[in-house]
Amino acid sequence: MRGELREQPGARQRPRGSPPVPCRDGIRRRGRRRMPRRAVTAVAAAALGVAVTACASADPPGSGGAGVTPASSPSATWYPAQGVPAAGAGPAAAPYFVALAFQKPDVPATVTDAVTGKALGTVRPPAGMSFASAAAAGDDRTFVLAAEGAYPAQSSLTRFYELRLGPGGQPGPLSLLPVPAVAYGDKFAVSAGGGRLAIATGGAGNGRIEVVSLPAGAVRVWGAPDHGSATSLSWAGNRWLAFDWSDVSHPAQQSGLRLLDTAAPGTDLMSSRLIVSQGARFGSFGGLIGPLITPDGSTVFTAMVSGGSVNPVAEVVEFSARTGQALRAVTPPAGESGTGQWCGALWTDPSGQHLLAACGDVPPGGQGRIDDGHFTRMNLHVPTYNFSAPRESFVAW
């Protein structure tokens, strides 16, 4: 098993100084005309931004194009992540994760080898700040960390930093991303190509989602006419964004995991499609906890709970994103003990055939890998917290 998870030769790490060739699909030739040098520069930057959007929007769920990467930025201070693994790739494609001790202030992020459990390096938050959450792009080498003001000068403003890993998983320096600071922006997700950041913003009951293009710096905002909030963001490729929506005004009709086409016109968050209802059941299990969509948009994995608040039991359940129907439980049920144990999906390949998940830390639950629905217990070396802790609060894979 150790050999199966060990990173293969030719790891997909791209040196920072060697950005890839930009996507050309969205670039059109235009007739030449004279214009001031400053205008030429501005137009060139805008054209590259359009090309980025075109490349990032070309992969609808199930199309097999989830690995399409956007163009590099004109300034070359940012470049795309490598694409997601091939469909059906095993966990060897994702040997590293970044973990946060989110219950403790001012602690570093730790990069860990998932096979050996060895800490490959730590990254301290910027001075006066504390890490709040983390997310990963599809290449398992590009991570984004959210940081907020630390005690005693606490602040709700969140800033976002990029962390790239070297070929052996060693962490590089943090880079401040060109993302406007937002209040309480600790719920976010990075697109497969690493070029788009989706952030859940807005106050309680007034949820919005902002998507930032990292190469172009453009921000697009979706809001909802009804009161609600968005959590558990995850990308299907570079275009389709899944989010768990809790609707106050119409909970039965609107709440659940929704899928937003970020390339479609409009700014209404409810133009998204409800793919798994909050009322969905699998036997005696119900509720959606930390749902995660596969990179190809075909499958959703989510924790569900049975037994109520007195004696809760959780397991990870697989859903079809096309029909919204529960297909099977992929982890053994795990009971809550004392302070509780976290349960949910950690990483999935594009097809959902291979999955890493944790549900409690003792048999019959535990951490392990799932292959075609078959659970094999193994130590993934990840921290486990209570059922209600969002995955992005403490681990990015």
Phi, psi and omega in degrees: 000322178300321180292327181293327183268347183294138181300137181277160176301154179075043180305154191274032180278130177256127179303144183300328183277003184232076180292153182285169177292131182298149174296137183255356186300326184264006183259123180248146174284142180232154177297146183279142171207152183286143173202160180302150181305319181297320179293322178300315180299315181296317180296320179298316179297319180295320180297320178295323177297319178296319179298321178300313181298318181297316180293320185286345186256010191266016188227083176293155181305136177084359184275347183081007182256022185294343182270005179297133182247145179284169179287157177286158183284155181301326183279350180062019175274348177225143175217158186293155169286163171294158181292171178292161179299164176297154178303132180083008179295142179277178182298347176300339179285348183222072186275356186236151170216159178247126183242146178237139170272077191292345179276359180237134181283152171053049175244153182285160169277144182242130175265127187235141170281118186291338181279309185267340186080005181287133174283118183273347179164161177236154180230121181275147177292158176303156183305132178078009182233165180223138179292137182249329181192172184212156176210159184233148170279182187285347185270356181062019177232347183243118183234154174235132179245134176264135181229142178233168179299133183268162177298140006270347181272060184292147180213144178277351181289130182252134174241156189239135184232139178267141175232122176251141178261146175284178183304329179261013179090003180289134182287139173270189180285155174288144176233125177293126182275152179282064182238128178302140176296136180233156178280130177051055182263037185276000176252106185206170179210150180254135179294165185303317181279358178079005186263355182226137180242121176257128185233129173278121182232186180094157180282182180300125179079002180229054189290142174223165172231129176248134177245123183252128172276114184291322177293318186265339183078006181283146180237132176236138187237134172245138176231171182239140177291336179257165181280135179180181180215151181249137175218178173050059178282140173205144184263141165258091184080221183246000185241319188260129184242124175264142177208148178270116185252125175254108185264128180277321185284319182225067187300319184291324185273329191250335189284145178136192179278124182243157182236120184254130173274103185284355177264349181284153178290162177103168182230012181274117181296333180278004169285350175293160182260132176284115183257330174223117182289147176299335180274005181298147181230153169226096188063235180272359183268143180209175182082152177246120181237114177061047181298143181228124178269148178287155181300336177268001175075015185267334192221150176235135173244132181212148172282145176226155188235145174228159174097355178072190185283343183283314183219068185289143175231137184234156172205159178267130184242142178263133178238150169279126178287341181280316184258341184076010183267142175290136183256313183188159170275135183249354172231151174295150178295143181232133179274153177277138180226126178063245181281354176095163179229140181290150179220129177167175178277139181256319183205146175218148173285171185304322185275344186083004179292323179242139187213146169246134184211159176225135177214095187075184181227008178227153176302146008277354177277213175120180179269148179177184178249151180237127178236113183052041177085355180266124184268129174240118183289134175201157181276115179266358174065025179260149175292153176236130178239187186288167187305328187275355180286122177297143181305316185291350178288338186220349181208140174232128185236000000 
